[in-house]
């Protein structure tokens, strides 16, 4: 994934923020063949769910916890 609007070198100096940004980007715009650690998504779901499209959020919740909202 190539992101032209964000200085990823600067973000990589702050590992927690970079990890959250990266998870959000992958969930929002596609994985492009990469895999995401399911536990990282679950651990950071409180932050991620507020940043995702509602329909995508519902779908990911269904995949993670098999519940419909």
Backbone as a ProteinNet text record, in pm:
[ID]
protein_1_A
[PRIMARY]
XXXXXXXXXXXXXXXXXXXXXXXXXXXXXXXXXXXXXXXXXXXXXXXXXXXXXXXXXXXXXXXXXXXXX
[TERTIARY]
84.3	0	89.5	60	135.1	45.5	89.3	11.6	92.2	46.4	120.5	94.2	-10.1	-47	2.6	71.5	118.3	267	340.6	483.6	501.2	510.9	519.5	650.8	756.5	884.6	869.6	795.2	770.5	683.1	578.9	488.7	560.3	655.3	725.6	809.8	835.9	908.1	819.1	688.7	589.6	514.4	566.8	515.6	366.3	313	170.9	82	111.8	32.4	45.1	165.8	185.7	105.4	105.8	31.2	-118.9	-171.8	-314.2	-348	-263.2	-285.3	-282.5	-185.7	-169.2	-289.4	-335.5	-453.8	-574.9	-592.9	-706.6	-699	-581.5	-564.5	-592.9	-541.1	-561.9	-709	-776.8	-917.8	-1004.9	-967.7	-1050.1	-1027.8	-903.2	-870.8	-822.9	-819.6	-784.1	-649.4	-635.7	-516.9	-406.9	-442.1	-344.2	-253.9	-315.2	-240.8	-180.6	-187.7	-132.3	-233.1	-183.6	-271	-259.9	-370.1	-374.3	-383.5	-311.8	-320.2	-456.9	-537.8	-673.4	-672.4	-575.6	-569.4	-539.1	-457.5	-429.7	-556.2	-637	-763	-855.6	-866.7	-952.6	-904.2	-773	-717.9	-739.5	-742.8	-756.1	-891.7	-989.9	-1120.5	-1189.2	-1170	-1231.1	-1193.7	-1071	-1024.7	-1068	-1049.3	-1074.1	-1221.4	-1311.4	-1452.9	-1507	-1445.3	-1491.4	-1438.6	-1339.2	-1273.2	-1313.6	-1393.9	-1431.1	-1571.5	-1595.7	-1728.3	-1824.2	-1946.9	-2039.3	-2066.6	-2084.1	-2110.7	-1988.1	-1871.8	-1747.9	-1727.3	-1755	-1742.3	-1833	-1957.8	-2050.9	-2002.7	-1949.4	-1899.8	-1779.9	-1688.8	-1570.9	-1612.5	-1709	-1760.4	-1819.4	-1891.7	-1947.7	-1837.1	-1732.8	-1621.8	-1548.5	-1530.7	-1454.4	-1533.8	-1658.8	-1737	-1865.2	-1891.9	-2011.7	-2140.3	-2146.7	-2270	-2313.2	-2441	-2493.4	-2541.3	-2511.7	-2554.1	-2675.5
-116.4	0	123.7	217.1	341.6	456.4	531.4	644.9	770.8	852.4	971.3	1091.1	1089.1	1207.3	1204.4	1098.9	1085.5	1055.2	1122.4	1096.4	974.6	857.5	733.9	723.4	786.3	782.7	852	963.3	1032.1	946.3	887.2	804.2	683.4	626.4	508.7	538.5	664.7	702	689.5	677.1	662.2	530.8	420.6	287.7	266	313.3	290.5	363.6	490.5	567.2	509.2	464.9	405.7	277.2	193.9	68.6	95.8	193.2	226.5	283.1	372.1	429.1	320.5	231.2	123.6	28.9	-9.5	-95.6	-28.1	99	172.6	178.3	203.8	210.6	75.7	-30.3	-162.7	-203.1	-173.4	-208.4	-122.7	1.2	92	78.5	57	65.8	-64.5	-171.6	-300.9	-350.5	-480.6	-545.6	-563	-567.6	-582.7	-703.9	-814.5	-938.3	-955.6	-854.3	-864.6	-930.5	-974.8	-1030.2	-942.7	-933.1	-853	-948.8	-916.2	-993.4	-966.6	-1070.4	-1057.9	-1002.1	-1041.9	-996.7	-847.5	-795.6	-651.3	-572.5	-621.9	-554.3	-557.8	-673	-684.4	-593.7	-592.2	-512	-362.3	-318.6	-176.6	-141.9	-227.8	-207.8	-80.5	-43.1	78.2	201.8	208.5	320.8	302.6	183.2	158.8	173.4	129.3	130.5	271.6	369.8	507.4	568.9	506.1	562.6	495.8	390.3	314.9	350.5	324.6	338.9	245.9	290.5	208.3	69.4	59.1	-72.3	-162.6	-107.2	-185	-227.6	-134.7	-165.7	-282.6	-280	-388.5	-521.2	-518.3	-640.2	-695.9	-609.8	-656.2	-708.6	-643.3	-695.4	-834.5	-853.8	-985.3	-1089	-1053.7	-1146.9	-1179.6	-1080.7	-1101.3	-1170.2	-1129.8	-1179.2	-1251.3	-1266.4	-1335.8	-1281.3	-1148.1	-1086.9	-980	-961.4	-858.6	-742	-620.6	-503.7	-439.6
0	0	0	-85.8	-94.7	-51.9	48.9	95.6	70.1	-19.9	-59.2	30.1	113.1	190.9	335.4	374.7	512.8	512.1	599	612.8	703.6	643.2	721.3	797.4	748.7	822.4	957.2	960.5	1086.8	1178.1	1122.5	1202.9	1261.7	1190.3	1238.9	1362.1	1389.8	1511.7	1634.7	1612.7	1720.1	1695.5	1748	1711	1736	1847.4	1877.8	1776.2	1749.6	1654.3	1514	1479	1346.4	1332.4	1435.9	1430.1	1415.1	1490.1	1480.3	1343.1	1292.4	1159.4	1053	1064	965.3	966.9	1086.6	1096.1	1033.2	1064.8	1008.9	856.5	802.7	657.6	592.5	650.9	593	597.5	708.6	719.8	628.6	609.6	529.9	380.1	339.9	197.3	135.3	211.8	155.9	203.3	199.3	253	150.2	23.2	-84.3	-59.9	-19.7	-0.3	137.8	222.5	356.9	450.2	564	666.6	790.4	863	984.9	1103.2	1208.7	1332.1	1397	1407	1459.8	1602.2	1682.1	1821.3	1829.7	1738	1737.2	1707.2	1615.9	1583.7	1704.2	1769.5	1887	2000.5	2024.2	2133.3	2112	1987	1955.2	1896.8	1915.9	1854.8	1904.7	2029.6	2083.1	2002.2	1958.2	1875.6	1731	1677.9	1535.5	1497.9	1585.2	1547.6	1529.5	1593.7	1576.9	1448.2	1386.3	1268.9	1138.3	1144.7	1025.3	978.3	851	792.5	867.5	900	978.9	919.9	789.1	730.4	738.8	717.2	729	874.6	967.1	1110.2	1147.9	1102.2	1133.6	1075.8	955.2	892.5	969.7	1010.6	1085.5	1222.1	1286.9	1414	1395.3	1286.8	1258.9	1239.9	1167.9	1146.4	1275.2	1360.7	1483.5	1592.9	1609.9	1723.6	1682.2	1555.6	1503.6	1561.5	1574.7	1620.9	1522.2	1512.2	1422.9	1508.9	1463.4	1541.3	1481.6
[MASK]
+++++++++++++++++++++++++++++++++++++++++++++++++++++++++++++++++++++

